[in-house]
Amino acid sequence: MNENIFKRNELLAEKVIKGLASRNMSGYYAASCEDALKTALSLIRKGESVTMGGCMSAREIGLVDALKNGDYRLIDRDAYADKRAAMLAAYDADVFLASANAMTEDGVLVNIDGNANRVSAIAQGPKKVILIVGMNKVCNDVDGAMKRARNVAAPTNAQRFGLSTPCARTGACMNCKSPDTICCQFLITRYSRHAGRIHVILVNDFLGF
C-alpha cells in the first residue's frame, strides 16, 4: 500500500475510533490483516460460541479458519442443513461476527440486509458483536455511507449470489422491488446502549465489498 494512503488511513482511523467511543462502541486500528486477526482473537475467549453473518472480511483476515482450528464453538451455518436453525442460533451466541456495508468518519454504522438475520443480530441478541471493517468502507457522513451501501456493496453482493436484480445488471441501485432484492432492511447504528457489546476493528486494507 502507498505510504501516503497508509498514513491517511491511520489518521482517519483515530477520528473514527473517537467517534465510536462517543457512541458507546469500542474501536481498534489494525495496520494489517495479521494485526486484525490478533485483535479479533483477543476479544474472543476460548470455548465461546461464535457465529457470523456471511462476513467476507472475517474470512479475508483468516479469522474463520482460526476459529475452526481453535478451541472455540463456531456455529457454521454452511454446515447446517437447516439454515433457519443456524440463523436463530446466532441470537444466543457469545460472539457475532460481521462487517459493515459502510460507516461514517464519526462512527455511525450502516448495513443493508435481505433476510435480516445479520442486521437483527447486530441490533440485538448476541452478547458481543465484532465487526471487521476495511478502511475502504469509511465515508464522510451517513448520506455517503448509504450511497456506498446501495451502489457498491449491494450490487456486488447481488452479482456474487447470482441474483436477478437491476443492480446486478447495471452495477448501480435502481431502488427496485425485485423478488431477489437484498435491500430489504436498513440498519443505522448510531449508538450502543450496552457498553462493551459492539467492537469495530478498522483494518488498513481493502476488505469486503
N, C-alpha and C positions, 0 to 999 in steps of 0.2 A: 504494500500500500504506500502511496505517495506520502512522504514525511509531513507535508503541509496538511493533508487531509487527516492524517493520524492525530496531529496536534489539535486541529479544529474539532475533531470528534471528542478528544479528551476534554477540551474546554467546554464544549456543548454538554457533554455528559454531566459535568459538575453542576450546570444550571438545571438539568433535568432532575438530578438527584435531589437538589434543594427543593424543587417543585414537588417531587414525590413526598418528601418529608413533611411539607406543609399540608399534604393531603392524607397524612397518617399512613403512608406506604413507605416501604424501605427500598432504596435504590443502591445498586452496586455497579461499578465500572470494571469491565474486563478488557484488557488490551488485546486479547487474542481468544480464539475458541478454546484453547487449552486452559487459559485462566478462567473462562466462563464455566467450564466443566468443573474445575476445582471449587469455584464459588457455589455452584449449584449443589454439589455433593456435600459441602459444608452445611447446607441448610436442610439436609435430609438425614434423619437419624437411621441407624441400622435397624432393620426389622419393620420400618414404617411401610404402610400401604401407599403405593404411588400409582396414579393413573394420569391419563392425558387426553387432550382433545385434538388429535391429528396434528400435533405440533412439529412441523418440519424443522424448525430451528433447534429443538431439543435433539433431534436426530443428527443434525449437521454438526453440533458441537460434541457428539459422541455420548450424550447423556443417556439415551435409551439403551445403548449397548452396555454402558457401565452399570445401569440398574439391573439389566437382565443377568449380568455376570457377577453381581454383588449380592450382599446379604440384605436384600430388600424384597418386598412383596409387590411386584409390578403387576398391575391389572392391565393386561394387554388385550384391548378389545378386538384386535385382529385374530386372537386365539379363541375368541368366544363364538360359538355357533349362534347364540342368541345375542345379537348386537345391543338390543334394548337393555338386557340384563347388565351388560358391560357398562353401558352409559349410566344406568341407575346406580351402579356400584361406585361411581365417581363421587356421588354426593356424600358418601360416608367415608371417603378416603382421607388418610392423613395429609396427603400432598397431591395437588392437582397441577400438572404441567401444561403450560400454554404459551402462546406468544401474543402479540398484539398486531392487528392489521395495520395500525398506525398509532402514534401517540404524539402529544404536543411537547414543546420545549418546557412548559411549566407543569408537566406531569400528569396530564389527562390521558387516559387510555381509551382507544376506540376499537371496537370489534363488531364484526358483522357475522351472522351465522345463518345456516339453513335449517338445521334441526334443533337448534337452541341448546343442545347439550353442552357446548363449550361456553357460551355466554352465561348460561344459567349457573354453571359450576363456578365460574369466575365471580359471579354476583353473590352466590350463597351455597353453602354445603360443606365442601372440603375444609378441613381445619387450616390448611396453608395452601396458598396459590403462589407458584413460582413462574414468572413469565420471562422467557428468553427473547430479548428484542435486539435485533441488529440496528446499528445506528442509521442505516438506510431508511428506517421507518419513522424517524423523528421529523415532525413537521412544525411549522411556525405556530399554528393555532388549530382549534377544533375544526374550523371550516376546511383548512388544508388537510387535516387528518382524515376527515370524512371523504374528501375528494380522492385521497390516496387509497383509502379502503375500497371505495366503489370503482375506481378507474384503474387501479393497479392490482390490488390483492384479489378482488372478486373475479375479474376476467381471467387472471392467471389460474386461479383455483378452478374455475369453471372449465377451462381448457384441460387442466390436469386431470379432472374427473371425467372428461369426455362428455360434458353436459351440452344439451341443445338450448343454449340461451343466446340472445342477441349479442351480449358482451363477449361470448366465446368466439363469435364470428367476426366482430368488429374491433375487439380489444378495448372497448370503452362502454361505460354504463349507459344503458338505454332506459333506465327506470322501469324495467319490464315487470310483467306479472306472469311470466312463463312458468309452467308447471315445474320446470327444472331450476328455477331461480334459487340461488343460495343467499340472496339478500332478503331474508325473511324477518330477522330480528336484529336490531341495532342496540348495542350496549355502550354507553359512555360512562366510564368510571372516573368520577371527578373527586371522590373522597372515599376512604375506607373507614367505616365506623369502628372496626375492630383492629386495634394496633397489633402489629406483628403477623397479620394474616397475609397481606399481599407484598410480594417481593419481586422487584424488577431488576433483572441483570442486563445491563446495556453492554453490548458486545461491539468492539471496534472492528466490525466486519459486515459484509453484505449477506444477511441471512433471511431465509424465508421469502415470502412474496409480498 
